[in-house]
Amino acid sequence: MKAGNERSPNTEDKDNQKDKKPEKELMPLEFLGDLTGAFLNSRQLMSEEFASKFVGQISAIVIERLLGMTDKEIKELDKDGLAEVLYSFKCFLTLGTEDNEASR
């Protein structure tokens, strides 16, 4: 009976793989510009406190994503697309910071 209640090692590994979630799904790089660009004209709708906190949270996501780029992504990177993402991100940073602070 004991043998009938035990799983073979192969079965256990397959079950664990099904239950495992990916470590972290990464946002496609082309969407980073859309994420930050969507808020560029909304500064007048935000209080200074909210803008500062919001920009900080979103910028942490964007920076984490850029620093987490894989070697494959870097090799296949569209240089013009990256320039657009970085420009949009820089403009987004000005919502919650002073202009000279965002340019660093």
MMTF fields as JSON, N, C-alpha, C and O atoms, coordinates in Angstrom:
{
  "mmtfVersion": "1.0.0",
  "mmtfProducer": "UNKNOWN",
  "numBonds": 415,
  "numAtoms": 416,
  "numGroups": 104,
  "numChains": 1,
  "numModels": 1,
  "chainsPerModel": [1],
  "groupsPerChain": [104],
  "chainIdList": ["A"],
  "bondAtomList": [4, 2, 8, 6, 12, 10, 16, 14, 20, 18, 24, 22, 28, 26, 32, 30, 36, 34, 40, 38, 44, 42, 48, 46, 52, 50, 56, 54, 60, 58, 64, 62, 68, 66, 72, 70, 76, 74, 80, 78, 84, 82, 88, 86, 92, 90, 96, 94, 100, 98, 104, 102, 108, 106, 112, 110, 116, 114, 120, 118, 124, 122, 128, 126, 132, 130, 136, 134, 140, 138, 144, 142, 148, 146, 152, 150, 156, 154, 160, 158, 164, 162, 168, 166, 172, 170, 176, 174, 180, 178, 184, 182, 188, 186, 192, 190, 196, 194, 200, 198, 204, 202, 208, 206, 212, 210, 216, 214, 220, 218, 224, 222, 228, 226, 232, 230, 236, 234, 240, 238, 244, 242, 248, 246, 252, 250, 256, 254, 260, 258, 264, 262, 268, 266, 272, 270, 276, 274, 280, 278, 284, 282, 288, 286, 292, 290, 296, 294, 300, 298, 304, 302, 308, 306, 312, 310, 316, 314, 320, 318, 324, 322, 328, 326, 332, 330, 336, 334, 340, 338, 344, 342, 348, 346, 352, 350, 356, 354, 360, 358, 364, 362, 368, 366, 372, 370, 376, 374, 380, 378, 384, 382, 388, 386, 392, 390, 396, 394, 400, 398, 404, 402, 408, 406, 412, 410],
  "bondOrderList": [1, 1, 1, 1, 1, 1, 1, 1, 1, 1, 1, 1, 1, 1, 1, 1, 1, 1, 1, 1, 1, 1, 1, 1, 1, 1, 1, 1, 1, 1, 1, 1, 1, 1, 1, 1, 1, 1, 1, 1, 1, 1, 1, 1, 1, 1, 1, 1, 1, 1, 1, 1, 1, 1, 1, 1, 1, 1, 1, 1, 1, 1, 1, 1, 1, 1, 1, 1, 1, 1, 1, 1, 1, 1, 1, 1, 1, 1, 1, 1, 1, 1, 1, 1, 1, 1, 1, 1, 1, 1, 1, 1, 1, 1, 1, 1, 1, 1, 1, 1, 1, 1, 1],
  "groupList": [{"groupName": "MET", "atomNameList": ["N", "CA", "C", "O"], "elementList": ["N", "C", "C", "O"], "formalChargeList": [0, 0, 0, 0], "bondAtomList": [1, 0, 2, 1, 3, 2], "bondOrderList": [1, 1, 2], "singleLetterCode": "M", "chemCompType": "L-PEPTIDE LINKING"}, {"groupName": "LYS", "atomNameList": ["N", "CA", "C", "O"], "elementList": ["N", "C", "C", "O"], "formalChargeList": [0, 0, 0, 0], "bondAtomList": [1, 0, 2, 1, 3, 2], "bondOrderList": [1, 1, 2], "singleLetterCode": "K", "chemCompType": "L-PEPTIDE LINKING"}, {"groupName": "ALA", "atomNameList": ["N", "CA", "C", "O"], "elementList": ["N", "C", "C", "O"], "formalChargeList": [0, 0, 0, 0], "bondAtomList": [1, 0, 2, 1, 3, 2], "bondOrderList": [1, 1, 2], "singleLetterCode": "A", "chemCompType": "L-PEPTIDE LINKING"}, {"groupName": "GLY", "atomNameList": ["N", "CA", "C", "O"], "elementList": ["N", "C", "C", "O"], "formalChargeList": [0, 0, 0, 0], "bondAtomList": [1, 0, 2, 1, 3, 2], "bondOrderList": [1, 1, 2], "singleLetterCode": "G", "chemCompType": "PEPTIDE LINKING"}, {"groupName": "ASN", "atomNameList": ["N", "CA", "C", "O"], "elementList": ["N", "C", "C", "O"], "formalChargeList": [0, 0, 0, 0], "bondAtomList": [1, 0, 2, 1, 3, 2], "bondOrderList": [1, 1, 2], "singleLetterCode": "N", "chemCompType": "L-PEPTIDE LINKING"}, {"groupName": "GLU", "atomNameList": ["N", "CA", "C", "O"], "elementList": ["N", "C", "C", "O"], "formalChargeList": [0, 0, 0, 0], "bondAtomList": [1, 0, 2, 1, 3, 2], "bondOrderList": [1, 1, 2], "singleLetterCode": "E", "chemCompType": "L-PEPTIDE LINKING"}, {"groupName": "ARG", "atomNameList": ["N", "CA", "C", "O"], "elementList": ["N", "C", "C", "O"], "formalChargeList": [0, 0, 0, 0], "bondAtomList": [1, 0, 2, 1, 3, 2], "bondOrderList": [1, 1, 2], "singleLetterCode": "R", "chemCompType": "L-PEPTIDE LINKING"}, {"groupName": "SER", "atomNameList": ["N", "CA", "C", "O"], "elementList": ["N", "C", "C", "O"], "formalChargeList": [0, 0, 0, 0], "bondAtomList": [1, 0, 2, 1, 3, 2], "bondOrderList": [1, 1, 2], "singleLetterCode": "S", "chemCompType": "L-PEPTIDE LINKING"}, {"groupName": "PRO", "atomNameList": ["N", "CA", "C", "O"], "elementList": ["N", "C", "C", "O"], "formalChargeList": [0, 0, 0, 0], "bondAtomList": [1, 0, 2, 1, 3, 2], "bondOrderList": [1, 1, 2], "singleLetterCode": "P", "chemCompType": "L-PEPTIDE LINKING"}, {"groupName": "THR", "atomNameList": ["N", "CA", "C", "O"], "elementList": ["N", "C", "C", "O"], "formalChargeList": [0, 0, 0, 0], "bondAtomList": [1, 0, 2, 1, 3, 2], "bondOrderList": [1, 1, 2], "singleLetterCode": "T", "chemCompType": "L-PEPTIDE LINKING"}, {"groupName": "ASP", "atomNameList": ["N", "CA", "C", "O"], "elementList": ["N", "C", "C", "O"], "formalChargeList": [0, 0, 0, 0], "bondAtomList": [1, 0, 2, 1, 3, 2], "bondOrderList": [1, 1, 2], "singleLetterCode": "D", "chemCompType": "L-PEPTIDE LINKING"}, {"groupName": "GLN", "atomNameList": ["N", "CA", "C", "O"], "elementList": ["N", "C", "C", "O"], "formalChargeList": [0, 0, 0, 0], "bondAtomList": [1, 0, 2, 1, 3, 2], "bondOrderList": [1, 1, 2], "singleLetterCode": "Q", "chemCompType": "L-PEPTIDE LINKING"}, {"groupName": "LEU", "atomNameList": ["N", "CA", "C", "O"], "elementList": ["N", "C", "C", "O"], "formalChargeList": [0, 0, 0, 0], "bondAtomList": [1, 0, 2, 1, 3, 2], "bondOrderList": [1, 1, 2], "singleLetterCode": "L", "chemCompType": "L-PEPTIDE LINKING"}, {"groupName": "PHE", "atomNameList": ["N", "CA", "C", "O"], "elementList": ["N", "C", "C", "O"], "formalChargeList": [0, 0, 0, 0], "bondAtomList": [1, 0, 2, 1, 3, 2], "bondOrderList": [1, 1, 2], "singleLetterCode": "F", "chemCompType": "L-PEPTIDE LINKING"}, {"groupName": "VAL", "atomNameList": ["N", "CA", "C", "O"], "elementList": ["N", "C", "C", "O"], "formalChargeList": [0, 0, 0, 0], "bondAtomList": [1, 0, 2, 1, 3, 2], "bondOrderList": [1, 1, 2], "singleLetterCode": "V", "chemCompType": "L-PEPTIDE LINKING"}, {"groupName": "ILE", "atomNameList": ["N", "CA", "C", "O"], "elementList": ["N", "C", "C", "O"], "formalChargeList": [0, 0, 0, 0], "bondAtomList": [1, 0, 2, 1, 3, 2], "bondOrderList": [1, 1, 2], "singleLetterCode": "I", "chemCompType": "L-PEPTIDE LINKING"}, {"groupName": "TYR", "atomNameList": ["N", "CA", "C", "O"], "elementList": ["N", "C", "C", "O"], "formalChargeList": [0, 0, 0, 0], "bondAtomList": [1, 0, 2, 1, 3, 2], "bondOrderList": [1, 1, 2], "singleLetterCode": "Y", "chemCompType": "L-PEPTIDE LINKING"}, {"groupName": "CYS", "atomNameList": ["N", "CA", "C", "O"], "elementList": ["N", "C", "C", "O"], "formalChargeList": [0, 0, 0, 0], "bondAtomList": [1, 0, 2, 1, 3, 2], "bondOrderList": [1, 1, 2], "singleLetterCode": "C", "chemCompType": "L-PEPTIDE LINKING"}],
  "groupTypeList": [0, 1, 2, 3, 4, 5, 6, 7, 8, 4, 9, 5, 10, 1, 10, 4, 11, 1, 10, 1, 1, 8, 5, 1, 5, 12, 0, 8, 12, 5, 13, 12, 3, 10, 12, 9, 3, 2, 13, 12, 4, 7, 6, 11, 12, 0, 7, 5, 5, 13, 2, 7, 1, 13, 14, 3, 11, 15, 7, 2, 15, 14, 15, 5, 6, 12, 12, 3, 0, 9, 10, 1, 5, 15, 1, 5, 12, 10, 1, 10, 3, 12, 2, 5, 14, 12, 16, 7, 13, 1, 17, 13, 12, 9, 12, 3, 9, 5, 10, 4, 5, 2, 7, 6],
  "groupIdList": [1, 2, 3, 4, 5, 6, 7, 8, 9, 10, 11, 12, 13, 14, 15, 16, 17, 18, 19, 20, 21, 22, 23, 24, 25, 26, 27, 28, 29, 30, 31, 32, 33, 34, 35, 36, 37, 38, 39, 40, 41, 42, 43, 44, 45, 46, 47, 48, 49, 50, 51, 52, 53, 54, 55, 56, 57, 58, 59, 60, 61, 62, 63, 64, 65, 66, 67, 68, 69, 70, 71, 72, 73, 74, 75, 76, 77, 78, 79, 80, 81, 82, 83, 84, 85, 86, 87, 88, 89, 90, 91, 92, 93, 94, 95, 96, 97, 98, 99, 100, 101, 102, 103, 104],
  "secStructList": [7, 2, 2, 2, 2, 1, 7, 7, 2, 2, 2, 2, 2, 2, 2, 2, 2, 2, 2, 7, 7, 7, 1, 7, 7, 7, 7, 7, 6, 2, 2, 2, 2, 2, 2, 2, 2, 6, 6, 6, 6, 7, 4, 4, 4, 1, 7, 2, 2, 2, 2, 2, 2, 2, 2, 2, 2, 2, 2, 2, 2, 2, 2, 2, 2, 2, 2, 6, 7, 7, 2, 2, 2, 2, 2, 6, 7, 7, 2, 2, 2, 2, 2, 2, 2, 2, 2, 2, 2, 2, 2, 2, 2, 6, 6, 6, 1, 7, 2, 2, 2, 2, 6, 7],
  "xCoordList": [0.809, 0.0, 0.853, 0.551, 1.899, 2.759, 3.293, 3.355, 3.672, 4.216, 3.168, 3.525, 1.896, 0.837, 0.552, -0.013, 0.924, 0.678, 1.853, 1.741, 2.957, 4.133, 4.157, 3.742, 4.635, 4.789, 6.207, 7.165, 6.304, 7.646, 8.275, 7.556, 9.591, 10.248, 9.871, 9.746, 9.686, 9.338, 7.972, 7.803, 6.998, 5.653, 5.66, 4.992, 6.406, 6.466, 7.052, 6.556, 8.101, 8.723, 7.747, 7.699, 6.975, 6.019, 4.944, 4.546, 4.468, 3.447, 3.986, 3.284, 5.199, 5.81, 6.0, 5.843, 6.335, 6.526, 5.215, 5.205, 4.111, 2.808, 2.426, 1.85, 2.749, 2.373, 3.284, 2.901, 4.474, 5.423, 4.957, 4.533, 5.043, 4.755, 6.078, 7.127, 6.042, 7.297, 7.823, 7.049, 9.137, 9.717, 9.18, 8.755, 9.195, 8.686, 8.474, 9.386, 7.28, 7.02, 7.427, 7.086, 8.151, 8.666, 7.821, 7.399, 7.585, 6.845, 7.7, 8.89, 7.098, 7.864, 8.393, 7.699, 9.608, 10.248, 9.445, 9.41, 8.798, 8.05, 6.863, 6.336, 6.436, 5.317, 5.757, 4.917, 7.048, 7.517, 7.212, 6.805, 7.403, 7.092, 5.608, 5.215, 4.786, 3.339, 2.952, 2.071, 3.607, 3.314, 3.586, 2.77, 4.705, 5.061, 4.444, 4.082, 4.319, 3.798, 2.332, 1.879, 1.596, 0.161, -0.149, -1.259, 0.799, 0.548, 1.17, 1.062, 1.815, 2.557, 1.689, 2.167, 0.448, -0.426, -1.354, -2.32, -1.066, -1.971, -1.392, -1.954, -0.303, 0.337, -0.602, -0.622, -1.371, -2.26, -3.375, -4.031, -3.603, -4.63, -4.104, -4.88, -2.794, -2.172, -1.694, -1.196, -1.85, -1.232, 0.27, 0.701, 1.058, 2.506, 2.878, 3.759, 2.196, 2.484, 2.176, 2.98, 0.992, 0.62, 1.583, 2.044, 1.891, 2.779, 4.136, 4.696, 4.662, 5.967, 5.941, 6.834, 4.917, 4.809, 4.557, 5.174, 3.66, 3.304, 4.501, 4.797, 5.179, 6.355, 7.426, 8.09, 7.597, 8.577, 8.259, 9.153, 6.986, 6.589, 6.751, 7.285, 6.294, 6.401, 7.86, 8.269, 8.636, 10.044, 10.797, 11.709, 10.444, 11.076, 10.784, 11.659, 9.555, 9.184, 9.986, 10.522, 10.061, 10.766, 12.259, 12.859, 12.853, 14.29, 14.594, 15.577, 13.758, 13.952, 13.901, 14.692, 12.96, 12.814, 14.027, 14.523, 14.502, 15.663, 16.92, 17.719, 17.091, 18.265, 18.178, 19.2, 16.971, 16.777, 16.765, 16.384, 17.178, 17.178, 18.109, 19.207, 17.646, 18.459, 19.465, 19.317, 20.477, 21.471, 20.801, 21.159, 19.829, 19.127, 18.385, 18.417, 17.714, 16.993, 17.951, 17.649, 19.081, 20.061, 20.574, 20.722, 20.843, 21.337, 20.298, 20.638, 19.024, 17.951, 17.32, 16.306, 17.901, 17.331, 17.262, 18.228, 16.119, 15.932, 16.402, 15.764, 17.496, 18.102, 17.161, 17.112, 16.415, 15.474, 14.338, 13.892, 13.876, 12.806, 13.252, 12.487, 14.488, 15.019, 15.149, 14.847, 15.596, 15.722, 14.362, 14.266, 13.321, 11.975, 11.497, 10.896, 11.77, 11.388, 12.096, 11.475, 13.382, 14.149, 13.7, 13.644, 13.383, 12.895, 11.549, 11.333, 10.656, 9.345, 9.497, 8.79, 10.422, 10.677, 11.226, 10.82, 12.136, 12.691, 11.591, 11.538, 10.719, 9.597, 8.674, 8.18, 8.441, 7.592, 8.181, 7.448, 9.489, 10.148, 9.908, 9.897, 9.719, 9.504, 8.153, 7.943, 7.237, 5.942, 6.09, 5.342, 7.031, 7.18, 8.469, 8.723, 9.292, 10.576, 10.82, 10.071, 11.864, 12.261, 12.998, 13.602, 12.952, 13.543, 15.012, 15.441, 15.786, 17.215, 17.472, 18.493, 16.581, 16.73, 16.445, 17.104, 15.48, 15.099, 16.163, 16.25, 16.964, 17.951, 19.182, 20.016, 19.313, 20.495, 20.455, 21.373],
  "yCoordList": [-1.188, 0.0, 1.252, 2.221, 1.228, 2.398, 2.752, 3.923, 1.738, 1.977, 2.593, 3.367, 2.283, 2.834, 4.293, 4.993, 4.768, 6.15, 7.07, 8.285, 6.515, 7.332, 7.688, 6.906, 8.846, 9.278, 8.979, 9.063, 8.636, 8.462, 9.839, 10.825, 9.928, 11.242, 11.99, 13.215, 11.306, 11.975, 12.628, 13.749, 11.96, 12.507, 13.738, 14.728, 13.676, 14.801, 16.037, 17.147, 15.847, 16.975, 17.619, 18.844, 16.817, 17.365, 18.161, 19.225, 17.662, 18.371, 19.688, 20.699, 19.694, 20.924, 21.946, 23.143, 21.499, 22.425, 23.089, 24.262, 22.36, 22.938, 24.01, 25.036, 23.767, 24.691, 25.909, 26.945, 25.787, 26.896, 28.028, 27.812, 29.224, 30.407, 30.916, 30.677, 31.611, 32.205, 33.149, 33.789, 33.226, 34.08, 35.498, 36.078, 36.047, 37.391, 37.604, 37.405, 38.006, 38.318, 39.759, 40.651, 39.974, 41.306, 41.998, 41.387, 43.275, 44.078, 44.241, 44.54, 44.047, 44.276, 45.711, 46.647, 45.868, 47.185, 48.214, 49.386, 47.787, 48.756, 49.346, 50.384, 48.708, 49.231, 50.22, 50.908, 50.298, 51.222, 52.667, 53.451, 53.02, 54.377, 54.676, 55.787, 53.675, 53.849, 54.027, 54.823, 53.291, 53.372, 54.771, 55.328, 55.322, 56.642, 57.77, 58.806, 57.586, 58.642, 58.955, 60.067, 57.994, 58.192, 59.273, 59.805, 59.601, 60.547, 61.923, 62.791, 62.135, 63.376, 64.629, 65.69, 64.532, 65.706, 65.782, 66.546, 65.002, 64.962, 65.625, 65.471, 66.344, 66.947, 67.888, 67.878, 68.691, 69.654, 68.964, 69.606, 67.683, 66.933, 66.31, 65.775, 66.376, 65.718, 66.729, 67.799, 66.38, 67.198, 66.914, 65.894, 67.799, 67.602, 66.321, 65.577, 66.073, 64.878, 63.605, 62.674, 63.575, 62.404, 62.217, 61.103, 63.299, 63.211, 62.66, 61.813, 63.133, 62.668, 61.175, 60.429, 60.75, 59.336, 58.46, 57.406, 58.892, 58.132, 57.984, 56.888, 59.083, 59.04, 58.135, 57.396, 58.187, 57.318, 55.848, 55.043, 55.494, 54.093, 53.608, 52.525, 54.4, 54.011, 53.998, 53.105, 54.963, 54.988, 53.788, 53.286, 53.317, 52.117, 50.907, 50.07, 50.819, 49.721, 49.804, 48.801, 50.995, 51.178, 50.902, 50.22, 51.419, 51.213, 49.739, 49.214, 49.071, 47.638, 46.867, 45.952, 47.25, 46.568, 46.802, 45.87, 48.037, 48.341, 47.64, 47.135, 47.61, 46.942, 45.425, 44.74, 44.901, 43.461, 42.934, 41.787, 43.759, 43.318, 42.118, 42.075, 41.159, 39.985, 40.298, 41.276, 39.464, 39.638, 39.565, 40.308, 38.667, 38.523, 39.813, 40.261, 40.413, 41.663, 42.773, 43.553, 42.841, 43.886, 43.723, 44.705, 42.485, 42.238, 42.586, 43.086, 42.322, 42.555, 43.935, 44.216, 44.78, 46.075, 47.011, 47.163, 47.63, 48.668, 49.98, 50.493, 50.506, 51.697, 52.901, 53.662, 53.08, 54.2, 54.02, 54.98, 52.783, 52.497, 52.77, 53.303, 52.404, 52.66, 54.156, 54.633, 54.897, 56.345, 56.976, 57.894, 56.496, 57.015, 56.692, 57.532, 55.465, 55.063, 55.941, 56.421, 56.148, 56.957, 58.416, 59.048, 58.949, 60.327, 60.459, 61.397, 59.52, 59.53, 59.393, 60.05, 58.539, 58.337, 59.616, 59.986, 60.283, 61.53, 62.582, 63.279, 62.691, 63.633, 63.255, 64.127, 61.973, 61.492, 61.863, 62.231, 61.765, 62.087, 63.534, 63.844, 64.413, 65.828, 66.065, 67.127, 65.106, 65.264, 65.326, 66.038, 64.599, 64.535, 65.108, 65.06, 65.651, 66.202, 67.515, 67.906, 68.171, 69.379, 68.978, 67.907, 69.829, 69.505, 69.131, 68.16, 69.87, 69.581, 68.258, 67.616, 67.846, 66.577, 65.41, 64.375, 65.551, 64.49, 64.245, 63.139, 65.237, 65.076, 64.301, 63.962, 64.017, 63.262, 61.866, 61.103],
  "zCoordList": [0.0, 0.0, 0.0, -0.696, 0.769, 0.84, -0.546, -0.92, -1.289, -2.625, -3.54, -4.428, -3.359, -4.192, -3.888, -4.729, -2.717, -2.336, -2.625, -2.469, -3.037, -3.33, -4.803, -5.659, -5.072, -6.462, -6.916, -6.148, -8.158, -8.701, -8.858, -9.022, -8.813, -8.929, -10.198, -10.162, -11.308, -12.558, -12.485, -12.967, -11.897, -11.774, -10.884, -11.179, -9.809, -8.875, -9.55, -9.357, -10.334, -11.025, -12.009, -12.112, -12.728, -13.685, -12.969, -13.442, -11.837, -11.068, -10.538, -10.571, -10.057, -9.54, -10.644, -10.406, -11.847, -12.953, -13.342, -13.714, -13.264, -13.592, -12.584, -12.945, -11.316, -10.256, -10.187, -9.644, -10.73, -10.67, -11.567, -12.702, -11.041, -11.847, -12.391, -11.792, -13.512, -13.982, -12.903, -12.191, -12.794, -11.761, -11.87, -10.871, -13.038, -13.241, -14.727, -15.53, -15.083, -16.474, -16.712, -15.935, -17.779, -18.063, -19.118, -20.099, -18.9, -19.858, -21.112, -21.018, -22.284, -23.521, -23.556, -23.16, -24.025, -24.036, -24.81, -24.435, -25.891, -26.697, -25.939, -26.34, -24.859, -24.074, -22.993, -22.413, -22.717, -21.684, -22.048, -21.191, -23.295, -23.743, -23.623, -23.265, -23.925, -23.794, -22.332, -22.008, -21.46, -20.026, -19.486, -18.751, -19.84, -19.319, -20.133, -19.575, -21.435, -22.298, -22.054, -22.326, -21.551, -21.349, -20.315, -20.299, -19.467, -18.38, -18.602, -17.735, -19.743, -19.949, -19.909, -19.509, -20.305, -20.327, -19.115, -19.117, -18.096, -16.946, -15.693, -14.609, -15.815, -14.646, -13.893, -12.663, -14.605, -13.947, -13.165, -12.345, -13.397, -12.674, -11.383, -10.592, -11.167, -10.022, -8.996, -9.345, -7.733, -6.693, -6.711, -7.249, -6.132, -6.112, -5.377, -5.808, -4.264, -3.468, -4.257, -4.287, -4.901, -5.688, -6.858, -7.109, -7.575, -8.738, -8.337, -9.032, -7.225, -6.764, -6.444, -6.847, -5.721, -5.338, -6.563, -6.712, -7.43, -8.625, -9.554, -10.03, -9.804, -10.681, -10.085, -10.813, -8.786, -8.129, -8.312, -8.573, -8.175, -8.32, -9.755, -9.991, -10.702, -12.115, -12.563, -13.305, -12.128, -12.544, -11.988, -12.644, -10.804, -10.252, -11.141, -11.363, -11.648, -12.544, -13.847, -14.319, -14.414, -15.687, -15.517, -16.347, -14.465, -14.239, -14.004, -14.529, -13.221, -12.98, -14.296, -14.525, -15.154, -16.44, -17.333, -17.966, -17.383, -18.223, -17.707, -18.496, -16.406, -15.838, -15.959, -15.926, -16.1, -16.205, -17.625, -17.86, -18.572, -19.968, -20.145, -19.59, -20.921, -21.195, -22.3, -23.033, -22.406, -23.47, -24.84, -25.754, -24.975, -26.251, -26.597, -27.743, -25.604, -25.849, -26.265, -27.169, -25.619, -25.93, -27.357, -28.085, -27.754, -29.112, -30.165, -31.237, -29.859, -30.824, -30.693, -31.331, -29.886, -29.551, -30.741, -31.488, -30.904, -31.916, -31.283, -30.364, -31.767, -31.161, -31.18, -30.214, -32.27, -32.349, -31.35, -30.722, -31.212, -30.254, -28.827, -28.024, -28.51, -27.174, -26.922, -25.828, -27.932, -27.784, -27.497, -26.682, -28.153, -27.913, -26.501, -25.832, -26.052, -24.689, -23.665, -22.716, -23.854, -22.902, -22.902, -21.847, -24.067, -24.14, -23.427, -22.66, -23.686, -23.035, -21.521, -20.756, -21.099, -19.671, -19.037, -17.936, -19.72, -19.202, -19.038, -18.025, -20.037, -19.936, -18.786, -18.071, -18.607, -17.522, -16.158, -15.24, -16.033, -14.759, -14.343, -13.151, -15.309, -14.98, -14.308, -13.723, -14.378, -13.713, -12.196, -11.526, -11.665, -10.218, -9.692, -8.488, -10.57, -10.156, -10.879, -11.775, -10.476, -11.187, -12.454, -12.509, -13.476, -14.773, -14.671, -15.295, -13.906, -13.824, -13.108, -13.355, -12.24, -11.531, -12.466, -12.37, -13.368, -14.297, -15.357, -15.89, -15.674, -16.747, -16.319, -17.158, -15.052, -14.597, -15.015, -14.711]
}
